[in-house]
């Protein structure tokens, strides 16, 4: 076999399946945060927090309350762009 992957459903050698899932989860989290930053920059922090909770609940991902609050605060303090002003 050449390369690190055998078949499509086999994990990459030296990378446990759980690590692959973590990478996918990290990408999902990053995608949601980028979207919420675009949509809600400068909005009320409570509104941002509620939206983040809903988005992560919708995809079945558990995020700690402290982490959600940190992201909500950060997004609420961002300068709004044209889209997030709507």
Residue, then its C-alpha position, 0 to 999 in steps of 0.5 A: x500500500x502506498x500512502x497513509x490511507x488504505x480504504x476510504x472507510x479506514x482511519x489515516x494511520x497514526x491518527x485515531x478515529x476520535x482525533x478525526x472526529x475532533x477535527x470535524x467538530x472543530x471545523x463545525x464550531x469554527x464555521x458556526x462562529x464565523x457565521x455568527x460573527x458575520x450575522x451578529x457582530x455588535x448585537x446585544x450580548x444576550x441575543x448573541x448568546x441565545x443564538x449561539x446556544x440555539x445553533x450548537x443545540x441544533x447540531x447536537x454539540x455540547x459547548x460549555x456555558x463559559x465558552x458560549x459566554x466568552x464567544x457571545x461577549x467577543x461577538x457582541x463587541x465586534x464592529x458590525x459589518x453591513x450584514x450584521x447591521x440588519 
